[in-house]
Amino acid sequence: MAHGIGWLLIAVVAATAAFTSALAKPQVPCLFIFGDSLIDNGNNNNLRSMAKANYFPYGIDFPAGHTGRFSNGKTAVDIITELLGFDHYISPYASVTGEGVLKGVNYASAAAGIRPETGQQLGGRIDFNGQVNNFKNTVAQMVNLLGGNSSATKYLRKCIFFVGVGSNDYINNYFQPLFYSTGSKYSPESYAGDLIQQYENQLVKLHKLGARKFAIADVGPVGCTPNMLAQNSPDGATCVEKINSACEMFNSRLRNLIEHLNSNSSDSNFTCIGTNAIFRELIDNPIAFGFKVANNGCCGLGRNRGQLTCQPLQLPCRNRNEYLFWDAFHPTEAANAVIARRSYKAEKATDAYPVDIRTLAKL
């Protein structure tokens, strides 16, 4: 009997070791990340910019502290990185060195947009065009590290390219009439069309540089952030549909663009991550997901704790897991976890279209 138990224990240990080994190998060799403050992990830290988060209490629940992430803890892409099996988070472009680029790079920059002027009232930032140019520099490094163009091209085909940009083109451009003329120059429909045209050109550039697996997040319900509620919602709880409607025009065109790119790129796969639909679920029924506060920031000042975003050394709320929003614009780690899990493994058709990130990794 003891002999049988011994063999059983050996089998369990072997199975556990095999499972651990499988977990240790990422599902893709590298992850490249492009976007704005929702996924920036430190690229703005040394820029002359008001759009930075490298101070307490940002990162209060993140093991490394205030790294430049705009949350109390992990961003959605941090959690996606974990789900993909990486043993380290993807390094920011500002600090990655040497062979570190082979695991991927995070190029995201707070206040960045599709349009080059977006966010300029906040100071330094790296717009999406700039991020694509930075990736071009990374490709040159990879060519040297991998021994030639052919090897680099083959390697990049297996990587996932996560892109999440567009929110600032509304928050820090179209709906900022004191700084920008776009709100008077364009109707919401024509503005969305212009953004998508520029976006397509930028994504095509990424494709020419070797990107083949794209996960592209749509724009979330900007009109439901504490900042927009503080400024534009009479009761401080009802989302600003004028703003959300404009963003949805962009999202609708983005889904059409992804269908177009998939139809015309036989060697590539593009998928749309339904951030908007997932987050609207959280806002419409927060209790179902364990949240109690959906309209106020955990850290901030003024109405909805969203008129001024989280200030240095400000004491945030204690029950952070019960808040959807960490500050005036950005989700808590708890909300990011829901977005990440459903982006990786879709629970509804609206979570990801046509495939989720888990499936994209296998293609």
C-alpha positions in Angstrom: 0.0 0.0 0.0 2.8 2.4 1.0 4.6 1.5 -2.3 1.5 2.4 -4.3 1.2 5.7 -2.5 4.9 6.4 -3.3 4.2 5.9 -7.0 1.2 8.1 -6.7 3.2 10.9 -5.1 5.9 10.6 -7.8 3.1 10.9 -10.5 1.6 14.0 -8.8 5.0 15.6 -8.4 5.8 14.9 -12.1 2.5 16.2 -13.3 2.9 19.3 -11.1 6.4 19.9 -12.5 5.2 19.5 -16.1 2.3 21.9 -15.4 4.8 24.5 -13.8 7.1 24.1 -16.8 4.2 24.7 -19.2 3.3 27.8 -17.3 6.9 29.0 -17.4 6.8 29.3 -21.2 4.9 32.3 -22.5 2.2 31.6 -25.1 4.0 34.1 -27.4 7.7 35.0 -27.3 7.0 38.8 -27.0 4.4 41.4 -26.4 4.6 44.9 -27.8 2.3 47.6 -26.3 1.2 50.9 -27.7 -1.2 53.4 -26.2 -1.8 56.1 -23.5 -2.0 56.4 -19.7 -4.3 53.4 -19.4 -1.3 51.2 -20.1 1.7 53.5 -19.7 4.2 52.0 -17.3 6.8 54.7 -17.0 7.6 56.3 -20.4 6.5 59.7 -19.2 8.5 59.7 -16.0 11.4 61.8 -17.3 9.4 64.0 -19.8 8.5 67.6 -19.0 4.8 66.7 -18.7 1.9 67.1 -16.3 0.8 63.6 -17.4 2.8 61.4 -15.2 2.2 59.2 -12.2 5.6 58.4 -10.7 4.6 59.6 -7.2 2.7 58.2 -4.2 -0.1 57.2 -3.9 0.0 55.9 -7.5 1.3 52.3 -7.2 0.2 52.0 -3.6 -0.8 48.3 -4.2 1.9 47.6 -6.8 5.0 45.7 -5.5 7.5 48.1 -7.1 5.5 51.2 -5.9 5.0 54.3 -8.1 6.6 53.2 -11.4 4.5 55.6 -13.6 1.4 53.4 -13.9 -1.8 55.3 -13.6 -3.5 53.1 -11.1 -3.2 51.9 -7.6 -1.8 48.6 -8.9 -1.6 46.7 -12.1 -2.8 48.0 -15.5 -4.9 45.8 -17.8 -1.9 44.9 -19.9 0.1 43.9 -16.8 -2.6 41.3 -16.1 -2.8 40.2 -19.8 1.0 39.8 -19.6 0.5 37.4 -16.6 -2.2 35.5 -18.4 0.0 35.0 -21.4 2.5 33.3 -19.1 5.3 35.9 -18.9 7.3 35.8 -15.7 8.1 39.6 -15.9 6.1 42.6 -16.9 7.0 44.2 -20.2 9.6 46.9 -19.8 8.9 50.5 -20.8 10.8 51.8 -23.9 12.4 54.5 -21.7 14.4 51.9 -19.8 14.6 48.6 -21.7 18.1 47.6 -22.7 19.9 44.8 -24.6 18.2 41.5 -25.0 15.2 42.7 -23.0 13.6 43.9 -26.2 13.2 40.3 -27.3 10.4 39.8 -24.7 8.6 42.9 -25.9 8.5 46.6 -25.2 5.8 49.0 -23.8 5.8 52.2 -25.8 2.6 53.7 -24.3 2.7 57.3 -23.2 0.2 59.2 -21.1 -1.8 61.9 -22.9 -0.8 60.4 -26.3 -3.3 60.2 -29.1 -3.8 59.2 -32.7 -3.5 62.9 -33.7 -0.1 64.4 -33.1 -1.4 67.5 -31.3 -3.6 65.6 -28.9 -2.6 66.2 -25.2 -0.1 69.0 -26.0 -1.6 71.3 -23.3 -0.2 68.7 -20.8 3.3 68.9 -22.1 5.6 66.2 -23.2 4.2 62.9 -24.5 4.9 60.4 -27.3 2.0 60.3 -29.8 1.1 57.1 -31.6 3.3 58.1 -34.6 6.2 58.5 -32.3 5.6 55.2 -30.6 5.6 53.5 -34.0 8.9 55.2 -34.8 10.3 54.0 -31.5 9.3 50.4 -32.5 11.2 50.9 -35.7 14.3 51.5 -33.6 13.5 48.4 -31.6 13.3 46.3 -34.8 16.8 47.5 -35.8 18.0 46.3 -32.4 16.3 42.9 -32.9 17.8 42.5 -36.3 21.2 42.8 -34.7 20.4 40.5 -31.8 18.8 37.8 -33.9 21.4 37.8 -36.7 19.5 39.4 -39.6 16.3 40.6 -41.1 14.9 37.2 -41.9 15.3 35.9 -38.3 13.7 39.1 -36.9 10.8 38.9 -39.3 10.1 35.3 -38.4 10.3 36.1 -34.7 8.0 39.1 -34.9 5.3 37.1 -36.6 4.7 35.2 -33.4 4.4 38.3 -31.1 1.3 40.1 -30.1 0.9 43.8 -30.6 -1.5 45.4 -28.2 -2.7 48.8 -29.2 -5.0 51.0 -27.0 -5.2 54.6 -28.2 -7.9 57.1 -29.0 -9.3 58.2 -25.6 -7.2 61.3 -25.5 -8.3 62.3 -28.9 -11.6 63.0 -27.2 -10.6 63.8 -23.6 -7.6 66.0 -24.5 -8.6 67.3 -27.9 -12.1 67.2 -29.3 -13.9 68.0 -26.0 -11.3 70.7 -25.0 -12.5 73.8 -26.9 -10.1 76.1 -24.9 -7.1 74.4 -26.5 -8.3 72.8 -29.7 -10.5 73.8 -32.7 -11.4 70.2 -33.7 -14.7 70.4 -31.8 -15.9 73.3 -34.0 -14.1 72.1 -37.2 -15.5 68.6 -37.3 -18.8 67.0 -36.6 -18.6 63.9 -34.3 -19.0 61.7 -37.4 -16.4 63.4 -39.5 -13.9 63.5 -36.6 -14.3 59.8 -36.0 -13.7 59.2 -39.7 -10.6 61.4 -39.7 -9.2 59.5 -36.7 -9.8 56.1 -38.2 -8.1 57.2 -41.5 -5.0 58.3 -39.5 -5.2 55.2 -37.3 -5.3 52.9 -40.4 -2.1 54.5 -41.8 -0.3 54.0 -38.5 -1.4 50.4 -38.1 -0.2 49.7 -41.7 3.2 51.1 -40.8 3.3 48.7 -37.9 2.5 45.9 -40.3 5.2 46.9 -42.6 7.7 46.8 -39.7 6.7 43.2 -39.0 3.6 43.2 -36.8 1.2 40.4 -37.6 -1.0 39.7 -34.5 -2.9 42.8 -33.5 -5.2 43.2 -30.4 -6.7 46.7 -30.7 -8.7 48.0 -27.8 -11.6 50.3 -28.6 -12.3 53.6 -26.7 -14.0 53.1 -23.3 -17.0 55.1 -22.0 -15.1 58.3 -21.5 -18.4 60.1 -20.5 -18.6 58.0 -17.4 -15.2 58.9 -15.8 -15.3 60.9 -12.6 -13.8 63.9 -14.4 -16.5 64.0 -17.0 -19.2 63.4 -14.4 -17.9 66.2 -12.3 -17.9 68.6 -15.2 -21.0 67.6 -17.1 -23.4 65.4 -15.2 -26.1 67.2 -13.3 -26.5 64.4 -10.7 -22.8 63.3 -10.7 -23.9 59.8 -11.6 -25.5 59.8 -15.0 -22.9 59.3 -17.8 -22.5 62.1 -20.4 -24.0 60.5 -23.5 -22.9 63.3 -25.8 -19.3 62.2 -25.1 -20.0 58.5 -25.1 -21.9 58.8 -28.4 -19.0 60.5 -30.1 -16.6 57.7 -28.9 -19.0 55.0 -30.1 -18.9 56.5 -33.6 -15.1 55.9 -33.4 -15.6 52.4 -32.1 -18.1 51.5 -34.8 -15.7 52.6 -37.5 -12.8 50.8 -35.7 -14.7 47.5 -35.9 -15.3 48.1 -39.6 -11.6 48.9 -40.0 -10.6 45.6 -38.3 -12.9 43.7 -40.7 -11.3 45.5 -43.6 -7.7 44.8 -42.4 -8.5 41.1 -41.9 -10.0 40.8 -45.3 -7.0 42.5 -47.0 -4.1 41.0 -44.9 -3.9 37.3 -45.5 -0.7 37.0 -43.4 -2.1 38.8 -40.4 -4.8 38.7 -37.7 -6.5 41.8 -36.2 -9.0 41.6 -33.3 -10.9 44.3 -31.5 -10.9 44.3 -27.7 -14.3 45.5 -26.5 -13.2 47.6 -23.6 -16.2 49.9 -24.0 -18.8 47.0 -23.6 -16.9 45.4 -20.7 -16.6 48.7 -18.8 -20.2 49.6 -19.4 -21.2 46.4 -17.8 -19.2 47.3 -14.7 -20.8 50.8 -14.6 -24.3 49.5 -15.2 -24.1 46.7 -12.6 -21.1 47.2 -10.4 -22.5 45.1 -7.5 -22.5 42.0 -9.7 -18.7 42.4 -10.0 -18.1 43.3 -6.3 -17.9 47.1 -6.7 -19.7 49.6 -4.6 -18.6 52.9 -6.0 -18.8 53.5 -9.8 -18.9 57.3 -10.2 -16.2 58.6 -7.8 -12.4 58.3 -7.9 -10.7 56.6 -5.0 -8.1 59.4 -5.1 -8.8 62.9 -6.3 -10.2 66.2 -5.3 -13.5 68.1 -5.9 -16.8 66.8 -7.1 -16.8 63.0 -7.7 -13.1 63.2 -6.6 -12.6 63.9 -10.2 -12.2 67.6 -10.8 -8.5 67.3 -9.9 -6.8 64.0 -10.3 -4.8 62.2 -7.6 -2.3 64.6 -6.0 1.2 63.8 -4.6 1.0 62.3 -1.1 -2.8 62.5 -1.0 -4.4 59.7 1.0 -6.6 57.5 -1.2 -9.7 55.5 -0.1 -9.0 52.4 1.9 -11.5 50.1 0.2 -9.8 50.3 -3.3 -11.2 47.0 -4.5 -14.7 48.4 -4.2 -14.0 51.3 -6.5 -14.2 51.2 -10.3 -12.0 54.3 -10.7 -8.7 54.9 -9.1 -8.5 58.6 -10.0 -10.3 61.1 -12.3 -9.8 59.0 -15.4 -8.2 55.6 -14.7 -9.6 52.3 -13.4 -8.4 50.6 -10.2 -6.5 47.3 -10.4 -9.7 45.5 -9.5 -11.5 46.9 -12.6 -8.4 46.4 -14.8 -8.5 42.7 -13.8 -12.0 42.2 -15.1 -11.1 44.0 -18.4 -7.9 41.9 -18.8 -9.5 38.5 -18.0 -12.3 39.1 -20.5 -9.9 40.4 -23.1 -7.8 37.3 -22.7 -10.7 34.9 -22.5 -14.0 36.3 -23.8 -17.2 35.6 -21.9 -19.4 37.4 -24.5 -19.2 38.1 -28.2 -18.8 41.8 -27.4 -15.6 41.2 -25.3 -13.4 40.6 -28.3 -14.1 40.4 -32.1 -13.4 38.2 -33.9 -11.2 36.4 -31.4 -9.9 36.9 -27.9 -6.2 37.3 -27.0 -5.9 33.7 -25.9 -7.0 32.5 -29.3 -4.9 35.2 -31.1 -1.8 33.8 -29.4 -2.4 30.4 -31.0 -2.9 31.7 -34.5 
